[in-house]
């Protein structure tokens, strides 16, 4: 039974990560539709993009750590 509790705990966390990514994707799509000056859109897109970059960088670091742990 314990394995299902651990599984459920991490499954919920992956859902939070997925929701974060979907939210940022929606923010990017909505920004393109805004009727604001291009430089404002670019600033906004870069701000959202920076959050995405940070998540990607962290995920890449975790992948490297996992590979080094396995080998």
KOLGU-681193 format. One line per field, with one value per atom (N, C-alpha, C): residue number from 1; residue in three letters; atom name; x, y, z. Coordinates in Angstrom, 3 decimals, always signed. Each point is the difference from the previous one (the first is absolute). Example, Ala and Ser with C-alpha at 12.3 -4.5 7.8 and 13.67 -1.06 7.14 Angstrom:
<sites>
num	c(1 1 1 2 2 2)
residu	c(Ala Ala Ala Ser Ser Ser)
atome	c(N CA C N CA C)
u	c(+13.190 -0.890 +0.900 -0.350 +0.820 -0.770)
v	c(-5.690 +1.190 +1.200 +1.050 +1.190 +1.090)
w	c(+7.800 +0.000 +0.000 -0.720 +0.060 +0.730)
</sites>
This chain:
<sites>
num	c(1 1 1 2 2 2 3 3 3 4 4 4 5 5 5 6 6 6 7 7 7 8 8 8 9 9 9 10 10 10 11 11 11 12 12 12 13 13 13 14 14 14 15 15 15 16 16 16 17 17 17 18 18 18 19 19 19 20 20 20 21 21 21 22 22 22 23 23 23 24 24 24 25 25 25 26 26 26 27 27 27 28 28 28 29 29 29 30 30 30 31 31 31 32 32 32 33 33 33 34 34 34 35 35 35 36 36 36 37 37 37 38 38 38 39 39 39 40 40 40 41 41 41 42 42 42 43 43 43 44 44 44 45 45 45 46 46 46 47 47 47 48 48 48 49 49 49 50 50 50 51 51 51 52 52 52 53 53 53 54 54 54 55 55 55 56 56 56 57 57 57 58 58 58 59 59 59 60 60 60 61 61 61 62 62 62 63 63 63 64 64 64 65 65 65 66 66 66 67 67 67 68 68 68 69 69 69 70 70 70 71 71 71)
residu	c(Unk Unk Unk Unk Unk Unk Unk Unk Unk Unk Unk Unk Unk Unk Unk Unk Unk Unk Unk Unk Unk Unk Unk Unk Unk Unk Unk Unk Unk Unk Unk Unk Unk Unk Unk Unk Unk Unk Unk Unk Unk Unk Unk Unk Unk Unk Unk Unk Unk Unk Unk Unk Unk Unk Unk Unk Unk Unk Unk Unk Unk Unk Unk Unk Unk Unk Unk Unk Unk Unk Unk Unk Unk Unk Unk Unk Unk Unk Unk Unk Unk Unk Unk Unk Unk Unk Unk Unk Unk Unk Unk Unk Unk Unk Unk Unk Unk Unk Unk Unk Unk Unk Unk Unk Unk Unk Unk Unk Unk Unk Unk Unk Unk Unk Unk Unk Unk Unk Unk Unk Unk Unk Unk Unk Unk Unk Unk Unk Unk Unk Unk Unk Unk Unk Unk Unk Unk Unk Unk Unk Unk Unk Unk Unk Unk Unk Unk Unk Unk Unk Unk Unk Unk Unk Unk Unk Unk Unk Unk Unk Unk Unk Unk Unk Unk Unk Unk Unk Unk Unk Unk Unk Unk Unk Unk Unk Unk Unk Unk Unk Unk Unk Unk Unk Unk Unk Unk Unk Unk Unk Unk Unk Unk Unk Unk Unk Unk Unk Unk Unk Unk Unk Unk Unk Unk Unk Unk Unk Unk Unk Unk Unk Unk)
atome	c(N CA C N CA C N CA C N CA C N CA C N CA C N CA C N CA C N CA C N CA C N CA C N CA C N CA C N CA C N CA C N CA C N CA C N CA C N CA C N CA C N CA C N CA C N CA C N CA C N CA C N CA C N CA C N CA C N CA C N CA C N CA C N CA C N CA C N CA C N CA C N CA C N CA C N CA C N CA C N CA C N CA C N CA C N CA C N CA C N CA C N CA C N CA C N CA C N CA C N CA C N CA C N CA C N CA C N CA C N CA C N CA C N CA C N CA C N CA C N CA C N CA C N CA C N CA C N CA C N CA C N CA C N CA C N CA C N CA C N CA C N CA C)
u	c(+0.819 -0.819 +0.857 +1.134 +0.878 +0.448 +0.268 +0.456 -1.064 -1.272 -1.067 -0.101 +0.286 -0.002 +1.145 +1.161 +1.151 -0.277 -0.523 -0.360 -0.970 -1.043 -1.020 +0.590 +0.876 +0.643 +0.744 +0.780 +0.782 -0.848 -1.023 -0.909 -0.654 -0.415 -0.596 +0.996 +1.249 +1.024 +0.253 -0.021 +0.180 -1.163 -1.180 -1.164 +0.152 +0.603 +0.268 +1.008 +1.021 +0.996 -0.658 -0.817 -0.702 -0.905 -0.707 -0.887 +0.800 +1.153 +0.871 +0.387 +0.431 +0.429 -1.165 -1.151 -1.175 -0.402 +0.105 -0.319 +0.937 +1.294 +0.959 -0.226 -0.357 -0.307 -1.197 -1.027 -1.179 +0.356 +0.865 +0.425 +0.702 +0.838 +0.684 -1.007 -0.941 -1.004 -0.880 -0.402 -0.846 +0.761 +1.264 +0.800 +0.070 +0.095 +0.070 -1.274 -1.116 -1.294 -0.247 +0.760 -0.240 +0.213 -0.812 +0.130 +0.821 +1.275 +0.930 +1.229 +0.816 +1.201 +0.905 +0.669 +0.869 +1.050 +0.604 +1.049 -0.553 -1.237 -0.639 -0.249 -0.454 -0.218 +1.306 +1.042 +1.299 +0.484 -0.152 +0.404 -0.772 -1.298 -0.844 +0.385 +0.162 +0.363 +1.339 +0.947 +1.305 -0.107 -0.877 -0.187 -0.577 -0.999 -0.573 +1.033 +0.710 +1.025 +1.106 +0.324 +1.049 -0.430 -1.266 -0.489 +0.102 -0.344 +0.088 +1.457 +0.900 +1.426 +0.510 -0.421 +0.449 -0.458 -1.233 -0.517 +0.773 +0.264 +0.760 +1.424 +0.635 +1.353 +0.027 -0.973 -0.070 -0.236 -0.894 -0.287 +1.244 +0.744 +1.226 +1.034 +0.114 +0.923 -0.401 -1.285 -0.473 +0.305 -0.142 +0.299 +1.486 +0.857 +1.438 +0.328 -0.605 +0.249 -0.474 -1.136 -0.528 +0.940 +0.506 +0.912 +1.279 +0.526 +1.231 -0.228 -1.200 -0.349 -0.111 -0.552 -0.196 +1.317 +0.907 +1.279 +1.030)
v	c(-1.205 +1.205 +1.261 -0.067 +1.168 +0.478 -0.955 +0.405 +0.823 -0.284 +0.769 +1.409 +0.143 +1.332 +0.846 -0.619 +0.707 +0.331 -0.970 +0.208 +1.167 +0.004 +1.047 +1.367 +0.057 +1.263 +0.602 -0.832 +0.503 +0.214 -0.778 +0.221 +1.378 +0.357 +1.326 +1.110 -0.226 +1.008 +0.137 -1.098 +0.100 +0.751 -0.164 +0.735 +1.498 +0.372 +1.412 +0.565 -0.782 +0.431 +0.163 -0.963 +0.062 +1.229 +0.277 +1.166 +1.292 +0.061 +1.167 +0.220 -1.063 +0.103 +0.386 -0.588 +0.344 +1.454 +0.461 +1.387 +0.948 -0.308 +0.855 -0.049 -1.163 -0.112 +0.871 -0.049 +0.843 +1.474 +0.358 +1.392 +0.469 -0.864 +0.349 +0.208 -0.919 +0.088 +1.231 +0.297 +1.170 +1.296 +0.029 +1.211 +0.356 -1.004 +0.250 +0.672 -0.312 +0.541 +1.417 +0.435 +1.308 +1.128 +1.008 +1.172 +1.057 -0.286 +0.901 +0.156 +1.007 +0.181 -1.231 -0.216 -1.167 -0.079 +1.119 -0.048 -0.440 +0.351 -0.460 -1.500 -0.487 -1.446 -0.757 +0.503 -0.675 -0.037 +1.094 +0.046 -1.036 -0.060 -0.955 -1.435 -0.256 -1.341 -0.437 +0.923 -0.328 -0.282 +0.708 -0.244 -1.394 -0.354 -1.342 -1.033 +0.326 -0.903 -0.265 +0.994 -0.188 -1.056 +0.024 -1.035 -1.375 -0.063 -1.269 -0.451 +0.949 -0.324 -0.568 +0.615 -0.475 -1.431 -0.299 -1.358 -0.976 +0.387 -0.864 -0.226 +1.061 -0.128 -0.952 +0.144 -0.866 -1.450 -0.198 -1.359 -0.622 +0.785 -0.498 -0.373 +0.825 -0.296 -1.292 -0.193 -1.222 -1.215 +0.162 -1.103 -0.362 +1.011 -0.254 -0.704 +0.452 -0.619 -1.451 -0.245 -1.366 -0.899 +0.503 -0.780 -0.309 +0.991 -0.233 -0.955 +0.016 -0.900 -1.436 -0.153 -1.349 -0.616 +0.797 -0.550 -0.073)
w	c(+0.000 +0.000 +0.000 +0.663 +0.091 -1.376 -0.909 -1.331 -0.728 +0.233 -0.643 +0.572 +1.272 +0.613 -0.563 -0.126 -0.573 -1.461 -0.720 -1.403 -0.140 +0.805 -0.059 +0.314 +0.982 +0.371 -1.195 -0.681 -1.125 -1.244 -0.164 -1.117 +0.111 +1.197 +0.229 -0.313 +0.350 -0.285 -1.493 -0.723 -1.454 -0.627 +0.575 -0.505 +0.243 +1.123 +0.270 -0.994 -0.308 -0.983 -1.366 -0.388 -1.279 -0.063 +1.083 +0.043 -0.133 +0.640 -0.111 -1.460 -0.656 -1.403 -0.909 +0.212 -0.804 +0.214 +1.232 +0.307 -0.743 +0.007 -0.705 -1.508 -0.511 -1.423 -0.354 +0.830 -0.231 +0.078 +0.939 +0.116 -1.273 -0.561 -1.246 -1.135 -0.115 -1.069 +0.151 +1.216 +0.244 -0.267 +0.307 -0.217 -1.475 -0.848 -1.431 -0.488 +0.611 -0.415 +0.500 +1.008 +0.595 -1.010 +0.129 -0.867 +0.745 +0.133 +0.661 -0.891 +0.262 -0.820 +0.021 -1.104 -0.162 +1.097 +0.350 +1.019 +1.354 +0.282 +1.248 -0.049 -1.160 -0.149 +0.183 -0.627 +0.081 +1.443 +0.717 +1.408 +0.803 -0.216 +0.715 -0.374 -1.294 -0.451 +0.594 +0.060 +0.576 +1.495 +0.695 +1.433 +0.226 -0.769 +0.100 -0.442 -1.063 -0.507 +1.003 +0.805 +1.002 +1.032 +0.368 +0.915 -0.648 -1.263 -0.735 -0.085 -0.297 -0.067 +1.324 +1.097 +1.315 +0.268 -0.365 +0.187 -0.887 -1.234 -0.913 +0.498 +0.480 +0.536 +1.200 +0.870 +1.170 -0.424 -0.945 -0.476 -0.633 -0.752 -0.630 +1.065 +1.020 +1.098 +0.710 +0.212 +0.649 -0.877 -1.304 -0.920 +0.080 +0.044 +0.113 +1.310 +1.080 +1.294 +0.021 -0.625 -0.047 -0.793 -1.137 -0.816 +0.754 +0.734 +0.746 +1.168 +0.553 +1.097 -0.487 -1.202 -0.565 -0.414 -0.526 -0.498 +1.052)
</sites>
